[in-house]
């Protein structure tokens, strides 16, 4: 178990000795009798906690030590000792980043309480940093191909602007990860990131979902609820699957985007919101406009900057890095110590990946789950691609139109997934589709609902 280190700085040696005596059984304690000595010791050992007298012979040297430490380690725990008459200066020190202070004279018990509080604070900071690292890792855009490098470069550029962004690309290509990356690289990185699945909102509830509602404003509304726009205020609102919104919902969304104002259901009060909009779709919005299923003026409002995600088939050289990434994520939740052989990796790189990165992730997870050996071979991979289908022959019937070829493939692929799934909902999840959209595709392709 780690023994935390503490630096005590006071020009009075007896004060240093008293604190050290009270703490040395549980902590590694160093003492310093001057500002320079304290700086030298801290620079050398980077103590977990610093206890410093506020006023030493040449003035408020405790503040100088505090500023030196915080400029190099913002999360360092610095506790000040002060005489009763220096409370105002101690308050100033708190504003400069001091964690706590106590007045002289003090007891050993008081010191221990302050130290325990500081350690709890350090533990929380460490846990939060680990969580942030995990979140960042889970949302990372993996790959060093030209396709991914170009995407990352574009993300960096658009993040600096507050313009609305439209992300397009096939399903399973990480559009939400792109939205997350833009948020993290923007000036709103410490503000809320709120996701709305536009395809999942019932038309009768669109107002309440987006703009909030007052208590009793509709049947079942037992309390006041803020809408997604309010939750995302000063942050980012991610409108996923925006191409699946009804025309009525599109009109209401457009009004909010144009005015920056919302009115909760059941309220007469208009609220101003400051929200950065990122929308995403795997549909051709211009075709939907031609089919009168999407508003042209809403497209112009959303498409301030266009970001496209590419199919995995366009950057298969990233597959080895993606395999490593998914294995690492699986390892955090269990003891996963398996290796994909060169042949297995080549097999994965030769597959067409109609489900893109999401499909790759599912195949890797299934393969790891069902392969008993530590080394995963090509046959293990083939058994888990499309429920036992082998890597497809790359020869195609070039007499077909692209639309017909795509329809034939989708029909075959969806039929396979449906056969291996117990329910439509399970199949929709595997395919990365909404249940309602899967039903729509089945009707379009003539697939029976068995």
C-alpha positions in Angstrom: 0.0 0.0 0.0 1.3 3.4 -1.0 2.7 5.6 1.9 1.6 9.1 1.1 4.3 11.8 1.3 3.8 15.1 3.1 6.0 18.3 3.1 5.7 20.6 6.1 7.1 24.1 5.7 7.4 26.5 8.7 10.3 28.7 9.8 9.7 27.4 13.4 11.4 24.1 13.7 9.4 23.1 16.8 6.2 23.5 14.7 7.6 21.2 12.0 8.7 18.7 14.5 5.3 18.6 16.2 3.5 17.9 12.9 6.0 15.3 11.8 5.7 13.5 15.1 1.9 13.4 14.7 2.0 12.0 11.2 5.2 10.1 10.6 3.8 6.7 11.7 1.4 6.8 8.7 3.0 9.1 6.2 6.5 9.9 4.8 7.1 13.4 6.2 9.7 16.0 5.1 10.2 19.4 6.8 11.6 22.7 5.5 12.3 26.0 7.4 12.4 28.4 4.4 10.7 29.0 1.2 13.7 28.0 -0.9 14.3 24.8 1.0 10.6 23.9 0.6 10.7 24.5 -3.1 13.8 22.4 -3.5 12.3 19.5 -1.6 9.0 19.6 -3.4 10.7 19.9 -6.8 12.7 16.8 -5.9 9.9 14.6 -4.4 6.6 16.0 -5.7 4.9 15.4 -2.3 1.2 14.4 -2.3 0.3 17.0 0.4 2.0 20.2 1.4 1.3 21.9 4.8 2.8 25.4 4.9 2.8 28.3 7.2 1.3 31.3 5.5 3.6 33.9 7.0 7.3 33.2 7.3 10.0 35.8 8.1 10.1 37.7 4.8 6.4 37.9 4.3 3.6 35.7 2.9 6.0 33.1 1.6 3.3 30.5 2.0 1.5 32.1 -1.0 4.7 32.0 -3.0 5.1 28.3 -2.3 1.4 27.7 -3.1 1.7 29.4 -6.5 4.9 27.6 -7.3 3.4 24.2 -6.6 0.0 24.9 -8.3 1.7 26.2 -11.5 3.4 22.8 -11.9 0.8 20.5 -10.4 -2.7 22.0 -10.4 -4.2 19.1 -8.5 -1.6 19.2 -5.6 -3.2 19.4 -2.1 -1.8 22.5 -0.3 -3.0 23.2 3.3 -2.1 26.5 5.0 -1.4 27.2 8.6 -2.2 30.8 9.7 -2.6 33.0 12.7 -6.1 34.2 13.6 -5.4 37.7 12.2 -4.5 36.4 8.8 -7.9 34.9 7.8 -8.4 37.3 4.9 -5.0 36.3 3.4 -6.0 32.6 3.9 -9.2 33.2 2.0 -7.2 34.8 -0.8 -5.0 31.7 -0.8 -8.1 29.5 -1.2 -8.9 31.4 -4.4 -5.4 30.8 -5.6 -5.9 27.0 -5.2 -5.2 26.1 -1.6 -7.3 23.1 -0.5 -7.8 24.1 3.1 -6.4 26.1 6.0 -6.4 26.0 9.8 -5.4 28.4 12.5 -2.7 28.2 15.1 -2.6 26.8 17.7 -3.9 23.4 16.6 -4.1 19.8 17.9 -2.7 16.7 16.4 -6.3 15.5 15.8 -7.1 18.6 13.8 -4.1 18.0 11.6 -5.1 14.4 11.0 -8.6 15.4 10.0 -7.3 17.9 7.5 -4.9 15.3 6.0 -7.6 12.7 5.7 -9.9 15.2 4.0 -7.0 16.0 1.6 -6.4 12.4 0.8 -10.1 11.9 0.0 -9.9 14.8 -2.3 -6.8 13.3 -4.0 -8.5 10.0 -4.4 -11.6 11.6 -6.0 -9.3 13.5 -8.4 -7.4 10.4 -9.4 -10.7 8.5 -9.9 -12.1 11.3 -12.1 -8.9 11.3 -14.2 -9.1 7.6 -14.6 -12.7 7.9 -15.7 -11.9 10.6 -18.2 -9.0 8.5 -19.6 -11.4 5.6 -19.9 -14.1 7.7 -21.6 -11.6 9.2 -24.0 -10.2 5.7 -24.8 -13.7 4.3 -25.4 -14.5 7.2 -27.7 -11.2 7.3 -29.5 -11.1 7.3 -33.3 -8.7 4.5 -34.0 -6.5 4.3 -37.0 -3.6 5.9 -38.8 -4.7 5.4 -42.4 -5.0 8.4 -44.8 -8.8 8.2 -44.4 -8.6 8.5 -40.6 -5.8 11.1 -40.6 -7.9 13.2 -42.9 -11.0 12.8 -40.7 -9.0 13.7 -37.5 -7.6 16.8 -39.3 -11.1 17.9 -40.3 -12.4 17.4 -36.8 -9.6 19.6 -35.4 -10.5 22.3 -37.8 -14.3 22.3 -37.4 -14.1 22.1 -33.6 -12.7 25.6 -33.5 -15.8 27.0 -35.0 -19.3 27.2 -33.4 -21.0 26.4 -36.8 -23.5 23.6 -36.9 -22.1 20.4 -38.3 -23.6 17.6 -40.3 -21.9 14.2 -40.1 -22.8 11.7 -42.9 -21.7 8.2 -43.6 -22.9 4.6 -43.6 -24.2 3.0 -40.3 -21.5 1.7 -38.0 -18.8 4.1 -39.1 -18.5 6.0 -35.8 -20.6 9.2 -36.4 -21.2 9.5 -32.7 -17.5 9.2 -32.0 -16.8 12.0 -34.4 -19.4 14.2 -32.7 -17.8 13.4 -29.3 -14.3 14.2 -30.7 -15.6 17.5 -32.0 -17.0 18.3 -28.6 -13.9 17.4 -26.8 -11.7 19.5 -29.1 -14.0 22.6 -28.9 -14.3 25.5 -26.5 -17.4 23.7 -25.1 -15.4 20.6 -24.0 -16.3 21.1 -20.3 -20.0 21.7 -21.0 -22.8 19.1 -21.6 -22.8 16.7 -24.5 -26.4 15.6 -25.0 -27.4 12.9 -27.5 -30.9 12.7 -29.0 -32.0 9.7 -31.1 -34.3 11.4 -33.5 -35.7 8.1 -34.8 -36.8 7.0 -31.4 -38.9 10.1 -30.4 -42.6 9.7 -30.8 -44.1 12.5 -32.8 -46.6 13.3 -29.9 -43.7 13.8 -27.5 -41.3 15.7 -29.6 -42.0 19.0 -28.0 -41.6 17.7 -24.5 -38.5 15.7 -25.3 -36.7 18.6 -27.0 -38.0 21.6 -25.2 -39.1 20.3 -21.8 -42.5 20.3 -20.1 -44.2 21.7 -17.0 -45.9 19.6 -14.4 -49.3 18.4 -15.6 -48.8 19.7 -19.1 -49.8 16.3 -20.6 -51.1 13.0 -19.4 -48.5 11.3 -17.2 -46.5 14.5 -16.7 -46.1 14.4 -12.9 -43.2 16.8 -12.6 -41.4 19.6 -14.5 -38.8 18.1 -16.9 -36.1 20.0 -18.8 -35.8 19.2 -22.5 -32.7 18.2 -24.4 -32.1 21.8 -25.4 -32.0 23.0 -21.8 -29.8 20.1 -20.8 -27.4 21.0 -23.5 -27.3 24.7 -22.8 -23.8 26.2 -23.4 -22.8 22.8 -24.6 -23.5 20.5 -27.6 -26.7 18.9 -28.8 -26.1 15.8 -30.9 -29.0 15.0 -33.2 -28.4 11.4 -34.2 -30.4 9.8 -37.1 -31.8 13.3 -38.0 -32.9 11.9 -41.3 -35.6 9.8 -39.5 -37.5 12.7 -38.0 -41.0 13.3 -39.2 -41.8 16.5 -41.1 -43.7 17.9 -38.2 -40.8 17.3 -35.9 -38.4 18.9 -38.4 -40.5 22.1 -38.5 -40.4 22.4 -34.7 -36.7 21.8 -34.6 -36.1 24.3 -37.3 -37.9 27.1 -35.4 -35.8 26.4 -32.3 -32.6 26.5 -34.3 -33.5 29.7 -36.1 -34.5 31.7 -33.0 -32.4 30.1 -30.3 -35.5 30.1 -28.2 -37.6 27.3 -26.8 -40.9 27.2 -25.0 -41.5 24.2 -22.7 -44.8 22.4 -23.1 -47.4 24.0 -20.7 -45.4 27.1 -20.2 -45.9 30.7 -21.5 -42.3 31.6 -20.8 -39.7 31.6 -23.7 -36.2 30.5 -22.8 -33.0 31.4 -24.6 -30.5 28.6 -25.1 -27.0 28.6 -26.3 -26.5 25.2 -28.0 -24.0 24.0 -30.6 -25.7 21.6 -33.0 -24.1 18.5 -34.4 -26.4 16.3 -36.5 -25.7 12.9 -38.1 -27.4 10.6 -40.6 -26.7 7.6 -42.8 -29.3 8.7 -45.3 -29.1 10.9 -48.4 -30.8 14.0 -47.2 -30.9 15.5 -50.7 -32.8 12.5 -52.0 -35.2 12.7 -49.0 -35.8 16.4 -50.0 -36.6 15.3 -53.5 -39.0 12.7 -52.1 -40.5 15.4 -49.9 -39.5 13.6 -46.7 -37.0 16.2 -45.4 -37.1 20.0 -45.3 -34.6 21.7 -47.5 -34.4 24.7 -45.1 -33.5 22.4 -42.2 -30.7 20.9 -44.2 -29.2 24.3 -44.9 -29.5 25.1 -41.1 -27.8 21.8 -40.1 -25.2 21.7 -42.9 -22.9 24.5 -41.7 -19.9 22.2 -42.1 -20.0 18.7 -43.6 -18.0 15.9 -42.1 -18.1 12.5 -43.8 -17.2 9.1 -42.3 -16.0 6.4 -44.6 -16.9 2.7 -44.8 -14.4 0.4 -43.1 -13.8 -1.2 -46.6 -12.2 2.1 -47.5 -9.5 1.8 -44.8 -9.1 -1.8 -44.0 -5.4 -1.1 -43.1 -6.8 0.2 -39.8 -8.3 -3.2 -38.8 -5.2 -4.4 -36.9 -5.3 -1.3 -34.7 -9.0 -1.7 -34.2 -8.6 -5.3 -33.1 -6.0 -4.2 -30.5 -8.3 -1.5 -29.3 -11.3 -3.8 -28.9 -9.3 -6.4 -27.1 -8.0 -3.8 -24.7 -11.5 -2.7 -24.0 -12.6 -6.2 -23.4 -9.6 -6.8 -21.1 -10.8 -4.0 -18.8 -14.0 -5.9 -18.1 -12.5 -9.3 -17.7 -9.4 -11.4 -18.1 -9.1 -11.4 -21.9 -5.7 -12.6 -23.0 -6.1 -13.7 -26.5 -4.1 -13.0 -29.7 -5.3 -12.9 -33.2 -2.9 -14.7 -35.5 -1.6 -13.2 -38.7 -4.0 -15.4 -40.7 -6.9 -14.3 -38.6 -6.1 -10.6 -39.1 -5.7 -11.2 -42.9 -9.1 -12.9 -42.9 -10.7 -9.9 -41.2 -9.0 -7.5 -43.6 -10.4 -9.4 -46.6 -14.0 -9.2 -45.5 -16.2 -6.5 -47.1 -17.6 -5.3 -43.7 -21.1 -4.2 -44.7 -21.7 -3.4 -41.0 -18.4 -1.4 -40.8 -16.6 -0.9 -37.5 -19.6 -1.9 -35.5 -19.8 -5.2 -37.2 -16.0 -5.7 -36.7 -16.4 -5.1 -33.0 -19.2 -7.6 -32.8 -17.2 -10.2 -34.7 -14.2 -9.7 -32.4 -16.3 -10.1 -29.3 -18.0 -13.2 -30.5 -14.7 -14.7 -31.6 -13.1 -14.1 -28.3 -16.1 -15.4 -26.4 -16.3 -18.7 -28.3 -12.7 -19.4 -29.0 -11.2 -21.5 -26.2 -7.6 -21.2 -27.3 -5.4 -18.3 -26.5 -4.4 -17.9 -30.2 -7.3 -17.1 -32.6 -6.9 -18.5 -36.1 -8.6 -17.7 -39.4 -11.1 -20.5 -39.0 -12.2 -19.1 -35.6 -12.8 -15.8 -37.3 -14.7 -17.3 -40.3 -17.0 -19.1 -37.9 -18.1 -15.8 -36.3 -18.5 -13.7 -39.5 -22.2 -13.5 -40.4 -23.1 -16.6 -38.4 -20.7 -19.0 -40.0 -20.5 -17.5 -43.5 -17.0 -17.6 -44.9 -15.3 -14.6 -46.4 -17.3 -13.8 -49.6 -16.0 -14.3 -53.1 -15.0 -10.8 -54.3 -16.4 -11.5 -57.8 -19.7 -9.7 -58.5 -22.3 -9.6 -61.2 -21.4 -6.3 -62.9 -24.6 -6.5 -65.1 -26.6 -5.4 -62.1 -27.1 -1.8 -61.2 -25.5 -0.6 -58.0 -28.9 -0.2 -56.4 -30.0 -3.8 -57.3 -26.6 -5.2 -56.0 -27.0 -3.3 -52.8 -30.5 -4.5 -52.3 -29.5 -8.1 -53.0 -26.7 -7.9 -50.5 -28.9 -6.2 -47.8 -31.6 -8.8 -48.3 -29.1 -11.7 -47.8 -27.3 -10.1 -44.9 -30.4 -9.1 -43.0 -31.9 -12.5 -43.5 -28.8 -14.2 -42.1 -28.8 -12.0 -39.0 -32.6 -12.5 -38.5 -32.1 -16.3 -38.5 -29.4 -16.1 -35.8 -31.5 -13.7 -33.7 -34.3 -14.6 -31.3 -36.2 -11.4 -31.8 -36.4 -8.5 -34.2 -35.0 -6.2 -31.5 -32.0 -8.4 -31.1 -31.4 -8.4 -34.9 -31.8 -4.6 -35.0 -29.1 -4.2 -32.3 -26.7 -6.5 -34.1 -27.3 -4.6 -37.4 -26.9 -1.3 -35.7 -30.4 -0.2 -36.8 -33.5 1.1 -35.0 -36.2 -1.6 -34.7 -38.6 0.6 -36.7 -36.1 1.1 -39.5 -35.4 -2.6 -39.7 -39.1 -3.3 -40.1 -39.1 -0.7 -42.9 -36.1 -2.3 -44.6 -37.7 -5.8 -44.4 -40.8 -4.5 -46.1 -38.7 -2.7 -48.8 -36.7 -5.9 -49.4 -39.6 -8.3 -49.2 -38.2 -10.2 -46.2 -40.9 -12.1 -44.3 -41.3 -11.3 -40.6 -40.9 -14.8 -39.2 
